[in-house]
Amino acid sequence: MFFMVDPRRIQIYTLLITMVYLTFFHVRRYANPFVDELDFTVALMTLTQKMSRFAFEYHDGTVRSYQSLTPTQKSLAIKENPFKRKPL
């Protein structure tokens, strides 16, 4: 996903997709409360937080100007796409 989306909007799309995915599984779990299934919604909530945090930090590091960031944002900003592979 990080290869296909504009860095200026990556945080919005990531948050939207992860929240829709999480909502789907919460509703599914709520609709079928007596089904003997492993409840993985807690792990999914944690994954949603981590992916959203990464997207916002990537946005801060690539799109926003360095002067407009707070000291905390400066220390956490991801300045380049970590998923780009370098040739061997």
Secondary structure, DSSP 8 states (H G I E B T S, - for coil): -TTTS-TTTHHHHHHHHHHHHHHHHHHHHHH-TTS-----HHHHHHHHHHHHHHHHHHHHHHTS-GGGS-HHHHHH---S-TT-----
